[in-house]
Amino acid sequence: MPKTASVSPRPALATDLMTSLGELLRQWLPRQRWFAGKDRPVSELGLLSMTELFPGCLHLLVRTGHGGVPGPGGAPAGDCYQLLLGVRKNLSPRLGRALIGRAERGPLAGLTIYDALHDPRSAQLLLERLRHPGTAGPLRFEGDPSVPVPAGLPPRLLETEQSNSSLVYGDEFILKVFRRIQPGVNPDLEVPVALAGQGCRRVPAPVAWFRTTHPQGATLGVLQPYLRDASDGWALALQALASGDDFTVQAHELGRAMAEVHLALAAAFPGSGHDDNGSTAAAMTERLDAAAHSVPALRPFVPGLQSAFGALATCDSGPPAQRVHGDLHLGQVLRAGREWFVIDFEGEPSRPLAERCTAQSPVRDIAGMLRSFDYAARQRRPWRPEWARRCREAFCGGYAALAGWDPRKKHGLLRAYETDRAVYEVLYEARHRPDWLPVPMAAIERLAVRGD
C-alpha cells in the first residue's frame, strides 16, 4: 500500500501552486477532448482542491472561467475539472504524450508536469487506493466489499477518450475517471447501483468508486467489471455496413434490451408522473435558440424546427416520465455473446447534473438511438438511408414487444425529441468535430423541411 499524504488547500499554497501550473494548464486544458470550453478563452483559472494522492502525483480540482460567457443552454459560466498530475524531474520518452510542460516558477520550478493517468505506476497506485477503502484529504475511496478486486492488474489507458478518461485493468475492470465535475452523486454511479438492486443484468454493477467532500460533495470515478469480449454497437454497426450485412436482428434485440432497462429504471426510481409537454417544448426551444446563436448554419432551419416543438406542446403526453439513460447511442451499448449491455449513464455532460437526474420521457433515449443509426449510415458514401430506416423500425419493434407501448405510434413526441437531439449534435460537432457537422445538419434539414 503506498504511503499517502494530503495537503490542505491553504490559500497561500494554492496561489503558489498555480504560479507553477497556471500558464501550463491554460495551454494544455483547451487541447483536451474532454474540455468543454474549447470555443471560449480560459480567462480565469483557480485551484479548488489539492491532495497529494501519493508521492509524485497531485490530485487537483481546478475551476476554469470564461469571462462570464454563459455555457450551452445558458449554463453558469465556468467549469470544475479533475486532474491527476504527475511531477518528475525528467519525463521518460514513453510518457511523451502525457507531457503538460516544465514549470518555470513557483514551488514546482524546474520539474516536469504530466497527465498521471498515462503513467502505469500512477494508474496501479490509483487502483490500490480503490482496493483499500479509506480517505486521503477530502477524497473518499469506497466499494462493494462483496466483490474482491485483485492486486497487480496491469493498467492501460483507453485512447478513445471523450468527455472522460478510462483505464482498463487486466481486462477485468474499467475505471472511468470523470473529468468535468459537478456537485452531487454522478448518475453513472447512482443508476448502475440502483439497477443492480433491481436484479437488472444489462448494466455492469460498480465495484468501487471515489469521491470528494471538498469544496462540495461530488463523484470522481467509478470502477466496474470490464466486458473483455464485448464490442460496442457503433463498431458492430459500421462492420455490418462495410460488409453489406443487415443489422435488423441486432437492432430488434437492442430495442428489447433497452425496454428491459427502462422497466428496471422505472422500478428503481418510482413516483414519476407524465412530462409537461409545454415545459419540455419551451426548454427545447431555448436550447435551439442557444445553438443557433453559436452555429450560424442552423439559423435558416429554426422556424421549421420550432414547429416540431410547437406540435409537442399539443400532442398526448406519451409514456410516464422516469429516469432514463439520457445520452443513448450505439457507442453506449456493448454486445457480448448474444446479449446487449448498456453503459455510461452520465447523460449529456454539458447539461446540469440536477437536470440529468430528473425524470424525463423515455422517448428521449429512443430518439438518441434512432439518431445513432442515422449517424452510422452516413459513415460511408453513398450513404445508406434504407439501412437506417430498417434499423429504426427493428429497434422500435423490439422496444414495443417488451415495453407495452410502441414508439412508432408517438410521432409528435418522437419528432420533437429527435429534433432536440439533432440540435445537441450540431452544437457538439461544431465545437469538437467540425468535419462531422454535415451529419446532424442533414437530419436538421429533414426534420425542419419534411418533418419525418
ChimeraX attribute file (.defattr): number of C-alpha atoms within 10 A of each C-alpha:
attribute: neighborCount
match mode: 1-to-1
recipient: residues
	/A:1	8
	/A:2	11
	/A:3	8
	/A:4	15
	/A:5	13
	/A:6	17
	/A:7	15
	/A:8	14
	/A:9	18
	/A:10	11
	/A:11	11
	/A:12	8
	/A:13	16
	/A:14	16
	/A:15	16
	/A:16	16
	/A:17	19
	/A:18	20
	/A:19	18
	/A:20	21
	/A:21	24
	/A:22	18
	/A:23	14
	/A:24	17
	/A:25	19
	/A:26	16
	/A:27	13
	/A:28	13
	/A:29	19
	/A:30	17
	/A:31	11
	/A:32	14
	/A:33	15
	/A:34	20
	/A:35	18
	/A:36	23
	/A:37	20
	/A:38	15
	/A:39	12
	/A:40	14
	/A:41	14
	/A:42	18
	/A:43	12
	/A:44	14
	/A:45	20
	/A:46	15
	/A:47	21
	/A:48	18
	/A:49	24
	/A:50	25
	/A:51	21
	/A:52	19
	/A:53	26
	/A:54	19
	/A:55	13
	/A:56	14
	/A:57	23
	/A:58	20
	/A:59	19
	/A:60	20
	/A:61	23
	/A:62	21
	/A:63	18
	/A:64	22
	/A:65	21
	/A:66	18
	/A:67	13
	/A:68	11
	/A:69	14
	/A:70	14
	/A:71	18
	/A:72	19
	/A:73	17
	/A:74	12
	/A:75	13
	/A:76	13
	/A:77	15
	/A:78	21
	/A:79	19
	/A:80	20
	/A:81	22
	/A:82	20
	/A:83	20
	/A:84	22
	/A:85	25
	/A:86	25
	/A:87	20
	/A:88	16
	/A:89	13
	/A:90	11
	/A:91	18
	/A:92	9
	/A:93	9
	/A:94	9
	/A:95	14
	/A:96	11
	/A:97	10
	/A:98	18
	/A:99	19
	/A:100	19
	/A:101	18
	/A:102	21
	/A:103	20
	/A:104	16
	/A:105	16
	/A:106	15
	/A:107	15
	/A:108	20
	/A:109	15
	/A:110	15
	/A:111	19
	/A:112	19
	/A:113	26
	/A:114	23
	/A:115	20
	/A:116	22
	/A:117	24
	/A:118	23
	/A:119	18
	/A:120	16
	/A:121	13
	/A:122	22
	/A:123	22
	/A:124	20
	/A:125	18
	/A:126	17
	/A:127	23
	/A:128	18
	/A:129	24
	/A:130	23
	/A:131	22
	/A:132	15
	/A:133	16
	/A:134	14
	/A:135	17
	/A:136	17
	/A:137	20
	/A:138	18
	/A:139	23
	/A:140	18
	/A:141	19
	/A:142	19
	/A:143	20
	/A:144	14
	/A:145	12
	/A:146	7
	/A:147	10
	/A:148	11
	/A:149	22
	/A:150	13
	/A:151	11
	/A:152	12
	/A:153	17
	/A:154	16
	/A:155	23
	/A:156	19
	/A:157	18
	/A:158	12
	/A:159	9
	/A:160	10
	/A:161	12
	/A:162	13
	/A:163	17
	/A:164	18
	/A:165	19
	/A:166	21
	/A:167	24
	/A:168	22
	/A:169	24
	/A:170	15
	/A:171	16
	/A:172	15
	/A:173	21
	/A:174	23
	/A:175	26
	/A:176	19
	/A:177	22
	/A:178	22
	/A:179	22
	/A:180	21
	/A:181	19
	/A:182	20
	/A:183	17
	/A:184	15
	/A:185	17
	/A:186	24
	/A:187	22
	/A:188	20
	/A:189	23
	/A:190	15
	/A:191	25
	/A:192	24
	/A:193	18
	/A:194	18
	/A:195	23
	/A:196	17
	/A:197	12
	/A:198	13
	/A:199	10
	/A:200	18
	/A:201	15
	/A:202	21
	/A:203	23
	/A:204	19
	/A:205	21
	/A:206	23
	/A:207	23
	/A:208	25
	/A:209	24
	/A:210	21
	/A:211	21
	/A:212	21
	/A:213	15
	/A:214	16
	/A:215	11
	/A:216	14
	/A:217	15
	/A:218	18
	/A:219	25
	/A:220	24
	/A:221	23
	/A:222	24
	/A:223	26
	/A:224	20
	/A:225	18
	/A:226	16
	/A:227	16
	/A:228	13
	/A:229	10
	/A:230	16
	/A:231	16
	/A:232	18
	/A:233	25
	/A:234	19
	/A:235	14
	/A:236	18
	/A:237	22
	/A:238	19
	/A:239	13
	/A:240	15
	/A:241	20
	/A:242	11
	/A:243	8
	/A:244	10
	/A:245	12
	/A:246	14
	/A:247	20
	/A:248	19
	/A:249	13
	/A:250	21
	/A:251	25
	/A:252	23
	/A:253	19
	/A:254	27
	/A:255	28
	/A:256	23
	/A:257	23
	/A:258	28
	/A:259	23
	/A:260	17
	/A:261	22
	/A:262	21
	/A:263	16
	/A:264	21
	/A:265	21
	/A:266	19
	/A:267	15
	/A:268	18
	/A:269	15
	/A:270	13
	/A:271	11
	/A:272	14
	/A:273	13
	/A:274	14
	/A:275	17
	/A:276	14
	/A:277	21
	/A:278	17
	/A:279	12
	/A:280	18
	/A:281	22
	/A:282	16
	/A:283	15
	/A:284	24
	/A:285	20
	/A:286	14
	/A:287	19
	/A:288	25
	/A:289	18
	/A:290	17
	/A:291	23
	/A:292	19
	/A:293	12
	/A:294	17
	/A:295	16
	/A:296	9
	/A:297	15
	/A:298	20
	/A:299	15
	/A:300	12
	/A:301	17
	/A:302	17
	/A:303	11
	/A:304	18
	/A:305	27
	/A:306	21
	/A:307	16
	/A:308	26
	/A:309	26
	/A:310	18
	/A:311	17
	/A:312	25
	/A:313	20
	/A:314	12
	/A:315	14
	/A:316	12
	/A:317	18
	/A:318	19
	/A:319	20
	/A:320	16
	/A:321	21
	/A:322	25
	/A:323	24
	/A:324	26
	/A:325	30
	/A:326	23
	/A:327	21
	/A:328	25
	/A:329	21
	/A:330	22
	/A:331	19
	/A:332	17
	/A:333	24
	/A:334	24
	/A:335	18
	/A:336	14
	/A:337	9
	/A:338	8
	/A:339	13
	/A:340	23
	/A:341	21
	/A:342	25
	/A:343	17
	/A:344	19
	/A:345	21
	/A:346	19
	/A:347	20
	/A:348	16
	/A:349	18
	/A:350	16
	/A:351	14
	/A:352	15
	/A:353	19
	/A:354	13
	/A:355	11
	/A:356	22
	/A:357	20
	/A:358	12
	/A:359	20
	/A:360	24
	/A:361	24
	/A:362	23
	/A:363	23
	/A:364	21
	/A:365	22
	/A:366	28
	/A:367	25
	/A:368	22
	/A:369	29
	/A:370	23
	/A:371	25
	/A:372	21
	/A:373	25
	/A:374	23
	/A:375	19
	/A:376	24
	/A:377	23
	/A:378	21
	/A:379	15
	/A:380	11
	/A:381	7
	/A:382	8
	/A:383	15
	/A:384	15
	/A:385	14
	/A:386	11
	/A:387	20
	/A:388	22
	/A:389	16
	/A:390	16
	/A:391	26
	/A:392	25
	/A:393	18
	/A:394	22
	/A:395	28
	/A:396	24
	/A:397	21
	/A:398	24
	/A:399	26
	/A:400	18
	/A:401	14
	/A:402	16
	/A:403	20
	/A:404	10
	/A:405	16
	/A:406	15
	/A:407	22
	/A:408	14
	/A:409	11
	/A:410	16
	/A:411	14
	/A:412	23
	/A:413	27
	/A:414	23
	/A:415	22
	/A:416	28
	/A:417	26
	/A:418	26
	/A:419	27
	/A:420	25
	/A:421	23
	/A:422	23
	/A:423	25
	/A:424	19
	/A:425	21
	/A:426	26
	/A:427	23
	/A:428	19
	/A:429	18
	/A:430	18
	/A:431	16
	/A:432	18
	/A:433	11
	/A:434	12
	/A:435	9
	/A:436	17
	/A:437	18
	/A:438	14
	/A:439	20
	/A:440	24
	/A:441	19
	/A:442	14
	/A:443	23
	/A:444	26
	/A:445	17
	/A:446	16
	/A:447	21
	/A:448	21
	/A:449	13
	/A:450	9
	/A:451	18
	/A:452	13
